[in-house]
Each structure stands twice: as C-alpha cells, then as structure tokens.
Amino acid sequence: MRRSIYIIIGAIMVVIGFAGGLYSANIAVNSAAKPVTFEPAKAGWGTNMEFYEIGFVWFGIIGFALLVNGMVNKEEIEASRKNK
C-alpha cells in the first residue's frame, strides 16, 4: 500500500517539478535574450526566475527519488512474496 502511494506522489512531483522548471527556464531565457533591459525576469516577491527554476527542478528530483523508492522497495516486495 505504502509503495503505491510513493509511486503516485513521486510521479505527480516529477511532472510538476519538471514542467515548472521548463516554464520558468523559458521565461528566464526569453528575458535574458532581450537586449533592452539588463535585469533578469522577476516573479513573486521580486525573486529571479532562475531561483524558481532551481526550486522546481529540485522538486522534480525529489519526486523522482520517491518514484524510484516506491518501485524498488525491497521490504514490501519480499513481504508480498511471503504472503503468497
């Protein structure tokens, strides 16, 4: 049971993390490509979009770790084999 919860939560975190990272990276790159202003794109409380990108990517990495942990959790796999 806990194994499937890890897989579901991990998959959701991976999707949110990497989709948000791609979106914020797109905004950061587009603002850096404009030669008119020399300030990076701001979001939220004046935070640079690069920090949001890093946060989303770490969120996705943690989700990927949960996903892999749910897939290869040996204790529950062995317990389910013993019950059969």
N, C-alpha and C positions, 0 to 999 in steps of 0.2 A: 504494500500500500504506500509506504513512505517513498519507495523507489519511483513509483509513477508520479507522485507529487513533485519530486525533484526534477523529473524529466519535463513535466508540463511547465513548471515555474522557470526552469532553465531555458526552455525553448522560447517562452514569452520574453524573458530578459534578453536573449540573444537578438531576437527580432527588433525589440525596442532600442536596444543599445546600438546595433549597427545601422539601423535606419536613421536614428537620431544623429549618429556620428556622420553618416553620409550627408544628411541635410545640413548640419552645421558646418561641415567642411566645405560644402558647396557655397554657402553664404560667405565663409571666410575667404575662400579663393576668389570669388567674384568681387568682393570688396577690395582685396589686395591687387586685383588686376586693373582696377580703375586708377589711373594716374592723377586724378583731380585732387583727391584727398590723401593724406598720408596717415590717417588714423584707421585702425582696424575696425571692423564691424562691431557694434556694441549690441548687447542683448540684456534683457532683465534689468539689473541694477547697475548698468554700465560695465558689465563684465565682457571681456573679449570673447568672441565666438570660439577661439581656439580652446579656451578652458571648457566650454560646453562640449566641444568635440572630444576632448580628452576624457571628460566625465562619462559621456555616452559610450565611448569605446571600452573604458574600464567596466562599465555596467554590463556591456556585452560579453566581456571576457569572464566576468564572474558568473554570468548566466551560462556561458559555455562550460565552465568548470562544474556547475551544478548539473548540467545536462549529462556530461560525461560521468560524473559521480553516480547519477541515477542509473546510467546504463551499465556500469561495471561494478556495482555494489555487490561484493562477493558474499557478504554475510547473508543478505536476503536471498541471493541465488542459491546458496547452499542450504538455507533453511527451507526454501520451497522444494528443493530436490529431496530432502529428508522426509517431507510430509507426503510425498507421492509414494 
